[in-house]
């Protein structure tokens, strides 16, 4: 006994022709209405947050006190004048003798076989180092790239400015670098 399933399904659809039309459909709100509602809720929360940050109580006595001070003619009292007098320190005319443990920061001394370099960057990519070197050359500074391998298989490219043999050249180069927003590190090397 064989059945023809194709005719059976078509037979059912003929019995209920309006099956799909009988279901009621729900219509949702349009997208612009949801957007407007979200914006309004956001504005409401922002206003409530700002109101919670402002001080709730304002003392009415503060303006009265300032008016009373102005009327009486008294000047405000500052404590730092007395604090400065109490912490007065007299500086001697001659500097105290220095011990070996106390070292004053002095500018580096250049010997005959030492030079100064300014390191302005260290990059893994050589292209980054080349672009900084080109920028330094446009600033009329002598720049070079030094390849360094701190660990096996790892290469860094240091961008150096110099060498300099006196302090005035070092300070002039540092001032030019800092005015262009470039930090530098002072290095001292033997020739």
Contact map, one row per residue, 1 for C-alpha under 8 A:
11100000000000000000000000000000000000000000000000000000000000000000000000000000000000000000000000000000000000000000000000000000000000000000000000000000000000000000000000000000000000000000000
11110000000000000000000000000000000000000000000000000000000000000000000000000000000000000000000000000000000000000000000000000000000000000000000000000000000000000000000000000000000000000000000
11111000000000000000000000000000000000000000000000000000000000000000000000000000000000000000000000000000000000000000000000000000000000000000000000000000000000000000000000000000000000000000000
01111111000000000000000000000000000000000000000000000000000000000000000000000000000000000000000000000000000000000000000000000000000000000000000000000000000000000000000000000000000000000000000
00111111100000000000000000000000000000000000000000000000000000000000000000000000000000000000000000000000000000000000000000000000000000000000000000000000000000000000000000000000000000000000000
00011111110000000000000000000000000000000000000000000000000000000000000000000000000000000000000000000000000000000000000000000000000000000000000000000000000000000000000000000000000000000000000
00011111111000000000000000000000000000000000000000000000000000000000000000000000000000000000000000000000000000000000000000000000000000000000000000000000000000000000000000000000000000000000000
00011111111100000000000000000000000000000000000000000000000000000000000000000000000000000000000000000000000000000000000000000000000000000000000000000000000000000000000000000000000000000000000
00001111111110000000000000000000000000000000000000000000000000000000000000000000000000000000000000000000000000000000000000000000000000000000000000000000000000000000000000000000000000000000000
00000111111111000000000000000000000000000000000000000000000000000000000000000000000000000000000000000000000000000000000000000000000000000000000000000000000000000000000000000000000000000000000
00000011111111100000000000000000000000000000000000000000000000000000000000000000000000000000000000000000000000000000000000000000000000000000000000000000000000000000000000000000000000000000000
00000001111111110000000000000000000000000000000000000000000000000000000000000000000000000000000000000000000000000000000000000000000000000000000000000000000000000000000000000000000000000000000
00000000111111111000000000000000000000000000000000000000000000000000000000000000000000000000000000000000000000000000000000000000000000000000000000000000000000000000000000000000000000000000000
00000000011111111000000000000000000000000000000000000000000000000000000000000000000000000000000000000000000000000000000000000000000000000000000000000000000000000000000000000000000000000000000
00000000001111111000000000000000000000000000000000000000000000000000000000000000000000000000000000000000000000000000000000000000000000000000000000000000000000000000000000000000000000000000000
00000000000111111110000000000000000000000000000000000000000000000000000000000000000000000000000000000000000000000000000000000000000000000000000000000000000000000000000000000000000000000000000
00000000000011111111000000000000000000000000000000000000000000000000000000000000000000000000000000000000000000000000000000000000000000000000000000000000000000000000000000000000000000000000000
00000000000000011111110000000000000000000000000000000000000000000000000000000000000000000000000000000000000000000000000000000000000000000000000000000000000000000000000000000000000000000000000
00000000000000011111111000000000000000000000000000000000000000000000000000000000000000000000000000000000000000000000000000000000000000000000000000000000000000000000000000000000000000000000000
00000000000000001111111000000000000000000000000000000000000000000000000000000000000000000000000000000000000000000000000000000000000000000000000000000000000000000000000000000000000000000000000
00000000000000000111111100000000000000000000000000000000000000000000000000000000000000000000000000000000000000000000000000000000000000000000000000000000000000000000000000000000000000000000000
00000000000000000111111100000000000000000000000000000000000000000000000000000000000000000000000000000000000000000000000000000000000000000000000000000000000000000000000000000000000000000000000
00000000000000000011111110000000000000000000000000000000000000000000000000000000000000000000000000000000000000000000000000000000000000000000000000000000000000000000000000000000000000000000000
00000000000000000000111111000000000000000000000000000000000000000000000000000000000000000000000000000000000000000000000000000000000000000000000000000000000000000000000000000000000000000000000
00000000000000000000001111100000000000000000000000000000000000000000000000000000000000000000000000000000000000000000000000000000000000000000000000000000000000000000000000000000000000000000000
00000000000000000000000111110000000000000000000000000000000000000000000000000000000000000000000000000000000000000000000000000000000000000000000000000000000000000000000000000000000000000000000
00000000000000000000000011111000000000000000000000000000000000000000000000000000000000000000000000000000000000000000000000000000000000000000000000000000000000000000000000000000000000000000000
00000000000000000000000001111100000000000000000000000000000000000000000000000000000000000000000000000000000000000000000000000000000000000000000000000000000000000000000000000000000000000000000
00000000000000000000000000111110110000000000000000000000000000000000000000000000000000000000000000000000000000000000000000000000000000000000000000000000000000000000000000000000000000000000000
00000000000000000000000000011111110000000000000000000000000000000000000000000000000000000000000000000000000000000000000000000000000000000000000000000000000000000000000000000000000000000000000
00000000000000000000000000001111111000000000000000000000000000000000000000000000000000000000000000000000000000000000000000000000000000000000000000000000000000000000000000000000000000000000000
00000000000000000000000000000111111100000000000000000000000000000000000000000000000000000000000000000000000000000000000000000000000000000000000000000000000000000000000000000000000000000000000
00000000000000000000000000001111111110000000000000000000000000000000000000000000000000000000000000000000000000000000000000000000000000000000000000000000000000000000000000000000000000000000000
00000000000000000000000000001111111111000000000000000000000000000000000000000000000000000000000000000000000000000000000000000000000000000000000000000000000000000000000000000000000000000000000
00000000000000000000000000000011111111100000000000000000000000000000000000000000000000000000000000000000000000000000000000000000000000000000000000000000000000000000000000000000000000000000000
00000000000000000000000000000001111111110000000000000000000000000000000000000000000000000000000000000000000000000000000000000000000000000000000000000000000000000000000000000000000000000000000
00000000000000000000000000000000111111111000000000000000000000000000000000000000000000000000000000000000000000000000000000000000000000000000000000000000000000000000000000000000000000000000000
00000000000000000000000000000000011111111100000000000000000000000000000000000000000000000000000000000000000000000000000000000000000000000000000000000000000000000000000000000000000000000000000
00000000000000000000000000000000001111111110000000000000000000000000000000000000000000000000000000000000000000000000000000000000000000000000000000000000000000000000000000000000000000000000000
00000000000000000000000000000000000111111111000000000000000000000000000000000000000000000000000000000000000000000000000000000000000000000000000000000000000000000000000000000000000000000000000
00000000000000000000000000000000000011111111100000000000000000000000000000000000000000000000000000000000000000000000000000000000000000000000000000000000000000000000000000000000000000000000000
00000000000000000000000000000000000001111111110000000000000000000000000000000000000000000000000000000000000000000000000000000000000000000000000000000000000000000000000000000000000000000000000
00000000000000000000000000000000000000111111111000000000000000000000000000000000000000000000000000000000000000000000000000000000000000000000000000000000000000000000000000000000000000000000000
00000000000000000000000000000000000000011111111100000000000000000000000000000000000000000000000000000000000000000000000000000000000000000000000000000000000000000000000000000000000000000000000
00000000000000000000000000000000000000001111111110000000000000000000000000000000000000000000000000000000000000000000000000000000000000000000000000000000000000000000000000000000000000000000000
00000000000000000000000000000000000000000111111111000000000000000000000000000000000000000000000000000000000000000000000000000000000000000000000000000000000000000000000000000000000000000000000
00000000000000000000000000000000000000000011111111100000000000000000000000000000000000000000000000000000000000000000000000000000000000000000000000000000000000000000000000000000000000000000000
00000000000000000000000000000000000000000001111111110000000000000000000000000000000000000000000000000000000000000000000000000000000000000000000000000000000000000000000000000000000000000000000
00000000000000000000000000000000000000000000111111111000000000000000000000000000000000000000000000000000000000000000000000000000000000000000000000000000000000000000000000000000000000000000000
00000000000000000000000000000000000000000000011111111100000000000000000000000000000000000000000000000000000000000000000000000000000000000000000000000000000000000000000000000000000000000000000
00000000000000000000000000000000000000000000001111111100000000000000000000000000000000000000000000000000000000000000000000000000000000000000000000000000000000000000000000000000000000000000000
00000000000000000000000000000000000000000000000111111110000000000000000000000000000000000000000000000000000000000000000000000000000000000000000000000000000000000000000000000000000000000000000
00000000000000000000000000000000000000000000000011111110000000000000000000000000000000000000000000000000000000000000000000000000000000000000000000000000000000000000000000000000000000000000000
00000000000000000000000000000000000000000000000001111111000000000000000000000000000000000000000000000000000000000000000000000000000000000000000000000000000000000000000000000000000000000000000
00000000000000000000000000000000000000000000000000011111110000000000000000000000000000000000000000000000000000000000000000000000000000000000000000000000000000000000000000000000000000000000000
00000000000000000000000000000000000000000000000000000111110000000000000000000000000000000000000000000000000000000000000000000000000000000000000000000000000000000000000000000000000000000000000
00000000000000000000000000000000000000000000000000000011111000000000000000000000000000000000000000000000000000000000000000000000000000000000000000000000000000000000000000000000000000000000000
00000000000000000000000000000000000000000000000000000011111100000000000000000000000000000000000000000000000000000000000000000000000000000000000000000000000000000000000000000000000000000000000
00000000000000000000000000000000000000000000000000000000111111000000000000000000000000000000000000000000000000000000000000000000000000000000000000000000000000000000000000000000000000000000000
00000000000000000000000000000000000000000000000000000000011111110000000000000000000000000000000000000000000000000000000000000000000000000000000000000000000000000000000000000000000000000000000
00000000000000000000000000000000000000000000000000000000001111111000000000000000000000000000000000000000000000000000000000000000000000000000000000000000000000000000000000000000000000000000000
00000000000000000000000000000000000000000000000000000000001111111100000000000000000000000000000000000000000000000000000000000000000000000000000000000000000000000000000000000000000000000000000
00000000000000000000000000000000000000000000000000000000000111111110000000000000000000000000000000000000000000000000000000000000000000000000000000000000000000000000000000000000000000000000000
00000000000000000000000000000000000000000000000000000000000111111111000000000000000000000000000000000000000000000000000000000000000000000000000000000000000000000000000000000000000000000000000
00000000000000000000000000000000000000000000000000000000000011111111100000000000000000000000000000000000000000000000000000000000000000000000000000000000000000000000000000000000000000000000000
00000000000000000000000000000000000000000000000000000000000001111111110000000000000000000000000000000000000000000000000000000000000000000000000000000000000000000000000000000000000000000000000
00000000000000000000000000000000000000000000000000000000000000111111111000000000000000000000000000000000000000000000000000000000000000000000000000000000000000000000000000000000000000000000000
00000000000000000000000000000000000000000000000000000000000000011111111100000000000000000000000000000000000000000000000000000000000000000000000000000000000000000000000000000000000000000000000
00000000000000000000000000000000000000000000000000000000000000001111111111100000000000000000000000000000000000000000000000000000000000000000000000000000000000000000000000000000000000000000000
00000000000000000000000000000000000000000000000000000000000000000111111111000000000000000000000000000000000000000000000000000000000000000000000000000000000000000000000000000000000000000000000
00000000000000000000000000000000000000000000000000000000000000000011111110000000000000000000000000000000000000000000000000000000000000000000000000000000000000000000000000000000000000000000000
00000000000000000000000000000000000000000000000000000000000000000001111111000000000000000000000000000000000000000000000000000000000000000000000000000000000000000000000000000000000000000000000
00000000000000000000000000000000000000000000000000000000000000000000111111100000000000000000000000000000000000000000000000000000000000000000000000000000000000000000000000000000000000000000000
00000000000000000000000000000000000000000000000000000000000000000000110111110000000000000000000000000000000000000000000000000000000000000000000000000000000000000000000000000000000000000000000
00000000000000000000000000000000000000000000000000000000000000000000100011111000000000000000000000000000000000000000000000000000000000000000000000000000000000000000000000000000000000000000000
00000000000000000000000000000000000000000000000000000000000000000000000001111100000000000000000000000000000000000000000000000000000000000000000000000000000000000000000000000000000000000000000
00000000000000000000000000000000000000000000000000000000000000000000000000111110000000000000000000000000000000000000000000000000000000000000000000000000000000000000000000000000000000000000000
00000000000000000000000000000000000000000000000000000000000000000000000000011111100000000000000000000000000000000000000000000000000000000000000000000000000000000000000000000000000000000000000
00000000000000000000000000000000000000000000000000000000000000000000000000001111111000000000000000000000000000000000000000000000000000000000000000000000000000000000000000000000000000000000000
00000000000000000000000000000000000000000000000000000000000000000000000000000111111100000000000000000000000000000000000000000000000000000000000000000000000000000000000000000000000000000000000
00000000000000000000000000000000000000000000000000000000000000000000000000000111111110000000000000000000000000000000000000000000000000000000000000000000000000000000000000000000000000000000000
00000000000000000000000000000000000000000000000000000000000000000000000000000011111111000000000000000000000000000000000000000000000000000000000000000000000000000000000000000000000000000000000
00000000000000000000000000000000000000000000000000000000000000000000000000000011111111100000000000000000000000000000000000000000000000000000000000000000000000000000000000000000000000000000000
00000000000000000000000000000000000000000000000000000000000000000000000000000001111111110000000000000000000000000000000000000000000000000000000000000000000000000000000000000000000000000000000
00000000000000000000000000000000000000000000000000000000000000000000000000000000111111110000000000000000000000000000000000000000000000000000000000000000000000000000000000000000000000000000000
00000000000000000000000000000000000000000000000000000000000000000000000000000000011111110000000000000000000000000000000000000000000000000000000000000000000000000000000000000000000000000000000
00000000000000000000000000000000000000000000000000000000000000000000000000000000001111111000000000000000000000000000000000000000000000000000000000000000000000000000000000000000000000000000000
00000000000000000000000000000000000000000000000000000000000000000000000000000000000111111100000000000000000000000000000000000000000000000000000000000000000000000000000000000000000000000000000
00000000000000000000000000000000000000000000000000000000000000000000000000000000000000111110000000000000000000000000000000000000000000000000000000000000000000000000000000000000000000000000000
00000000000000000000000000000000000000000000000000000000000000000000000000000000000000011111000000000000000000000000000000000000000000000000000000000000000000000000000000000000000000000000000
00000000000000000000000000000000000000000000000000000000000000000000000000000000000000001111100000000000000000000000000000000000000000000000000000000000000000000000000000000000000000000000000
00000000000000000000000000000000000000000000000000000000000000000000000000000000000000000111111000000000000000000000000000000000000000000000000000000000000000000000000000000000000000000000000
00000000000000000000000000000000000000000000000000000000000000000000000000000000000000000011111000000000000000000000000000000000000000000000000000000000000000000000000000000000000000000000000
00000000000000000000000000000000000000000000000000000000000000000000000000000000000000000001111100000000000000000000000000000000000000000000000000000000000000000000000000000000000000000000000
00000000000000000000000000000000000000000000000000000000000000000000000000000000000000000001111110000000000000000000000000000000000000000000000000000000000000000000000000000000000000000000000
00000000000000000000000000000000000000000000000000000000000000000000000000000000000000000000011111000000000000000000000000000000000000000000000000000000000000000000000000000000000000000000000
00000000000000000000000000000000000000000000000000000000000000000000000000000000000000000000001111100000000000000000000000000000000000000000000000000000000000000000000000000000000000000000000
00000000000000000000000000000000000000000000000000000000000000000000000000000000000000000000000111110110000000000000000000000000000000000000000000000000000000000000000000000000000000000000000
00000000000000000000000000000000000000000000000000000000000000000000000000000000000000000000000011111110000000000000000000000000000000000000000000000000000000000000000000000000000000000000000
00000000000000000000000000000000000000000000000000000000000000000000000000000000000000000000000001111110000000000000000000000000000000000000000000000000000000000000000000000000000000000000000
00000000000000000000000000000000000000000000000000000000000000000000000000000000000000000000000000111110000000000000000000000000000000000000000000000000000000000000000000000000000000000000000
00000000000000000000000000000000000000000000000000000000000000000000000000000000000000000000000001111111000000000000000000000000000000000000000000000000000000000000000000000000000000000000000
00000000000000000000000000000000000000000000000000000000000000000000000000000000000000000000000001111111100000000000000000000000000000000000000000000000000000000000000000000000000000000000000
00000000000000000000000000000000000000000000000000000000000000000000000000000000000000000000000000000111110000000000000000000000000000000000000000000000000000000000000000000000000000000000000
00000000000000000000000000000000000000000000000000000000000000000000000000000000000000000000000000000011111000000000000000000000000000000000000000000000000000000000000000000000000000000000000
00000000000000000000000000000000000000000000000000000000000000000000000000000000000000000000000000000001111100000000000000000000000000000000000000000000000000000000000000000000000000000000000
00000000000000000000000000000000000000000000000000000000000000000000000000000000000000000000000000000000111110000000000000000000000000000000000000000000000000000000001000000000000000000000000
00000000000000000000000000000000000000000000000000000000000000000000000000000000000000000000000000000000011111000000000000000000000000000000000000000000000000000000001000000000000000000000000
00000000000000000000000000000000000000000000000000000000000000000000000000000000000000000000000000000000001111100000000000000000000000000000000000000000000000000000000000000000000000000000000
00000000000000000000000000000000000000000000000000000000000000000000000000000000000000000000000000000000000111110110000000000000000000000000000000000000000000000000110000000000000000000000000
00000000000000000000000000000000000000000000000000000000000000000000000000000000000000000000000000000000000011111110000000000000000000000000000000000000000000000000000000000000000000000000000
00000000000000000000000000000000000000000000000000000000000000000000000000000000000000000000000000000000000001111100000000000000000000000000000000000000000000000000000000000000000000000000000
00000000000000000000000000000000000000000000000000000000000000000000000000000000000000000000000000000000000000111110000000000000000000000000000000000000000000000000000000000000000000000000011
00000000000000000000000000000000000000000000000000000000000000000000000000000000000000000000000000000000000001111111000000000000000000000000000000000000000000000000100000000000000000000001111
00000000000000000000000000000000000000000000000000000000000000000000000000000000000000000000000000000000000001101111100000000000000000000000000000000000000000000011100000000000000000000001111
00000000000000000000000000000000000000000000000000000000000000000000000000000000000000000000000000000000000000000111110000000000000000000000000000000000000000000111100001000000000000000111100
00000000000000000000000000000000000000000000000000000000000000000000000000000000000000000000000000000000000000000011111000000000000000000000000000000000000000011111000000000000000000000111100
00000000000000000000000000000000000000000000000000000000000000000000000000000000000000000000000000000000000000000001111100000000000000000000000000000000000000011110000001000100000000011110000
00000000000000000000000000000000000000000000000000000000000000000000000000000000000000000000000000000000000000000000111111000000000000000000000000000000000001111000000000000000000000011110000
00000000000000000000000000000000000000000000000000000000000000000000000000000000000000000000000000000000000000000000011111000000000000000000000000000000000001111000000000000000000001111000000
00000000000000000000000000000000000000000000000000000000000000000000000000000000000000000000000000000000000000000000001111100000100100000000000000000000000001110000000000000000000000010000000
00000000000000000000000000000000000000000000000000000000000000000000000000000000000000000000000000000000000000000000001111110000100000000000000000000000000111100000000000000000000000000000000
00000000000000000000000000000000000000000000000000000000000000000000000000000000000000000000000000000000000000000000000011111101100000000000000000000000000111000000000000000000000000000000000
00000000000000000000000000000000000000000000000000000000000000000000000000000000000000000000000000000000000000000000000001111101000000000000000000000000001110000000000000000000000000000000000
00000000000000000000000000000000000000000000000000000000000000000000000000000000000000000000000000000000000000000000000000111111100000000000000000000000000110000000000000000000000000000000000
00000000000000000000000000000000000000000000000000000000000000000000000000000000000000000000000000000000000000000000000000111111110000000000000000000000000010000000000000000000000000000000000
00000000000000000000000000000000000000000000000000000000000000000000000000000000000000000000000000000000000000000000000000001111111000000000000000000000000000000000000000000000000000000000000
00000000000000000000000000000000000000000000000000000000000000000000000000000000000000000000000000000000000000000000000000111111111100000000000000000000000000000000000000000000000000000000000
00000000000000000000000000000000000000000000000000000000000000000000000000000000000000000000000000000000000000000000000011101111111110000000000010000000000011100000000000000000000000000000000
00000000000000000000000000000000000000000000000000000000000000000000000000000000000000000000000000000000000000000000000000000111111111000000000010000000000000000000000000000000000000000000000
00000000000000000000000000000000000000000000000000000000000000000000000000000000000000000000000000000000000000000000000000000011111111100000000000000000000000000000000000000000000000000000000
00000000000000000000000000000000000000000000000000000000000000000000000000000000000000000000000000000000000000000000000010000001111111110000000000000000000000100000000000000000000000000000000
00000000000000000000000000000000000000000000000000000000000000000000000000000000000000000000000000000000000000000000000000000000111111111000001110000000000000100000000000000000000000000000000
00000000000000000000000000000000000000000000000000000000000000000000000000000000000000000000000000000000000000000000000000000000011111111100000000000000000000000000000000000000000000000000000
00000000000000000000000000000000000000000000000000000000000000000000000000000000000000000000000000000000000000000000000000000000001111111110000000000000000000000000000000000000000000000000000
00000000000000000000000000000000000000000000000000000000000000000000000000000000000000000000000000000000000000000000000000000000000111111111111000000000000000000000000000000000000000000000000
00000000000000000000000000000000000000000000000000000000000000000000000000000000000000000000000000000000000000000000000000000000000011111111111000000000000000000000000000000000000000000000000
00000000000000000000000000000000000000000000000000000000000000000000000000000000000000000000000000000000000000000000000000000000000001111111100000000000000000000000000000000000000000000000000
00000000000000000000000000000000000000000000000000000000000000000000000000000000000000000000000000000000000000000000000000000000000000111111100000000000000000000000000000000001000000000000000
00000000000000000000000000000000000000000000000000000000000000000000000000000000000000000000000000000000000000000000000000000000000000011111110000000000000000000000000000000000000000000000000
00000000000000000000000000000000000000000000000000000000000000000000000000000000000000000000000000000000000000000000000000000000000000011111111000000000000000001100000000001000000000000000000
00000000000000000000000000000000000000000000000000000000000000000000000000000000000000000000000000000000000000000000000000000000000000011001111100000000000000001100000000000000000000000000000
00000000000000000000000000000000000000000000000000000000000000000000000000000000000000000000000000000000000000000000000000000000000010011000111110000000000000111100000000000000000000000000000
00000000000000000000000000000000000000000000000000000000000000000000000000000000000000000000000000000000000000000000000000000000000010000000011111000000000000111000000000000000000000000000000
00000000000000000000000000000000000000000000000000000000000000000000000000000000000000000000000000000000000000000000000000000000110010000000001111100000000011110000000000000000000000000000000
00000000000000000000000000000000000000000000000000000000000000000000000000000000000000000000000000000000000000000000000000000000000000000000000111110000000011110000000000000000000000000000000
00000000000000000000000000000000000000000000000000000000000000000000000000000000000000000000000000000000000000000000000000000000000000000000000011111000001111000000000000000000000000000000000
00000000000000000000000000000000000000000000000000000000000000000000000000000000000000000000000000000000000000000000000000000000000000000000000001111100001111000000000000000000000000000000000
00000000000000000000000000000000000000000000000000000000000000000000000000000000000000000000000000000000000000000000000000000000000000000000000000111111111100000000000000000000000000000000000
00000000000000000000000000000000000000000000000000000000000000000000000000000000000000000000000000000000000000000000000000000000000000000000000000011111011100000000000000000000000000000000000
00000000000000000000000000000000000000000000000000000000000000000000000000000000000000000000000000000000000000000000000000000000000000000000000000001111111000000000000000000000000000000000000
00000000000000000000000000000000000000000000000000000000000000000000000000000000000000000000000000000000000000000000000000000000000000000000000000001111110000000000000000000000000000000000000
00000000000000000000000000000000000000000000000000000000000000000000000000000000000000000000000000000000000000000000000000000000000000000000000000001011111000000000000000000000000000000000000
00000000000000000000000000000000000000000000000000000000000000000000000000000000000000000000000000000000000000000000000000000000000000000000000000001111111100000000000000000000000000000000000
00000000000000000000000000000000000000000000000000000000000000000000000000000000000000000000000000000000000000000000000000010000000000000000000000111110111110000000000000000000000000000000000
00000000000000000000000000000000000000000000000000000000000000000000000000000000000000000000000000000000000000000000000001111000000000000000000000111100011111000000000000000000000000000000000
00000000000000000000000000000000000000000000000000000000000000000000000000000000000000000000000000000000000000000000000001111100100000000000000011110000001111100000000000000000000000000000000
00000000000000000000000000000000000000000000000000000000000000000000000000000000000000000000000000000000000000000000001111100000100000000000000011110000000111110000000000000000000000000000000
00000000000000000000000000000000000000000000000000000000000000000000000000000000000000000000000000000000000000000000001111000000100110000000001111000000000011111000000000000000000000000000000
00000000000000000000000000000000000000000000000000000000000000000000000000000000000000000000000000000000000000000000111110000000000000000000001111000000000001111100000000000000000000000000000
00000000000000000000000000000000000000000000000000000000000000000000000000000000000000000000000000000000000000000000111100000000000000000000111100000000000000111110000000000000000000000000000
00000000000000000000000000000000000000000000000000000000000000000000000000000000000000000000000000000000000000000001110000000000000000000000111000000000000000011111000000000000000000000000000
00000000000000000000000000000000000000000000000000000000000000000000000000000000000000000000000000000000000000000011110000000000000000000000000000000000000000001111100000000000000000000000000
00000000000000000000000000000000000000000000000000000000000000000000000000000000000000000000000000000000000000000011100000000000000000000000000000000000000000000111111011000000000000000000000
00000000000000000000000000000000000000000000000000000000000000000000000000000000000000000000000000000000000001000111000000000000000000000000000000000000000000000011111010000000000000000000000
00000000000000000000000000000000000000000000000000000000000000000000000000000000000000000000000000000000000001000000000000000000000000000000000000000000000000000001111111000000000000000000000
00000000000000000000000000000000000000000000000000000000000000000000000000000000000000000000000000000000001100000000000000000000000000000000000000000000000000000001111111100000000000000000000
00000000000000000000000000000000000000000000000000000000000000000000000000000000000000000000000000000000000000000000000000000000000000000000000000000000000000000000011111110000000000000000000
00000000000000000000000000000000000000000000000000000000000000000000000000000000000000000000000000000000000000000000000000000000000000000000000000000000000000000001111111111000000000000000000
00000000000000000000000000000000000000000000000000000000000000000000000000000000000000000000000000000000000000000001010000000000000000000000000000000000000000000001011111111100000000000000000
00000000000000000000000000000000000000000000000000000000000000000000000000000000000000000000000000000000000000000000000000000000000000000000000000000000000000000000001111111110000000000000000
00000000000000000000000000000000000000000000000000000000000000000000000000000000000000000000000000000000000000000000000000000000000000000000000000000000000000000000000111111111000000000000000
00000000000000000000000000000000000000000000000000000000000000000000000000000000000000000000000000000000000000000000000000000000000000000000100000000000000000000000000011111111100000000000000
00000000000000000000000000000000000000000000000000000000000000000000000000000000000000000000000000000000000000000000010000000000000000000000000000000000000000000000000001111111110000010000000
00000000000000000000000000000000000000000000000000000000000000000000000000000000000000000000000000000000000000000000000000000000000000000000000000000000000000000000000000111111111000000000000
00000000000000000000000000000000000000000000000000000000000000000000000000000000000000000000000000000000000000000000000000000000000000000010000000000000000000000000000000011111111100000000000
00000000000000000000000000000000000000000000000000000000000000000000000000000000000000000000000000000000000000000000000000000000000000000000000000000000000000000000000000001111111111110000000
00000000000000000000000000000000000000000000000000000000000000000000000000000000000000000000000000000000000000000000000000000000000000000000000000000000000000000000000000000111111111110000000
00000000000000000000000000000000000000000000000000000000000000000000000000000000000000000000000000000000000000000000000000000000000000000000000000000000000000000000000000000011111111000000000
00000000000000000000000000000000000000000000000000000000000000000000000000000000000000000000000000000000000000000000000000000000000000000000000000000000000000000000000000000001111111000000000
00000000000000000000000000000000000000000000000000000000000000000000000000000000000000000000000000000000000000000000000000000000000000000000000000000000000000000000000000000000111111100000000
00000000000000000000000000000000000000000000000000000000000000000000000000000000000000000000000000000000000000000000000100000000000000000000000000000000000000000000000000000000111111110000000
00000000000000000000000000000000000000000000000000000000000000000000000000000000000000000000000000000000000000000000000100000000000000000000000000000000000000000000000000000000110011111000000
00000000000000000000000000000000000000000000000000000000000000000000000000000000000000000000000000000000000000000000011110000000000000000000000000000000000000000000000000000100110001111100000
00000000000000000000000000000000000000000000000000000000000000000000000000000000000000000000000000000000000000000000011100000000000000000000000000000000000000000000000000000000000000111110000
00000000000000000000000000000000000000000000000000000000000000000000000000000000000000000000000000000000000000000001111000000000000000000000000000000000000000000000000000000000000000011111000
00000000000000000000000000000000000000000000000000000000000000000000000000000000000000000000000000000000000000000001111000000000000000000000000000000000000000000000000000000000000000001111100
00000000000000000000000000000000000000000000000000000000000000000000000000000000000000000000000000000000000000000111100000000000000000000000000000000000000000000000000000000000000000000111110
00000000000000000000000000000000000000000000000000000000000000000000000000000000000000000000000000000000000000000111100000000000000000000000000000000000000000000000000000000000000000000011111
00000000000000000000000000000000000000000000000000000000000000000000000000000000000000000000000000000000000000001110000000000000000000000000000000000000000000000000000000000000000000000001111
00000000000000000000000000000000000000000000000000000000000000000000000000000000000000000000000000000000000000001110000000000000000000000000000000000000000000000000000000000000000000000000111
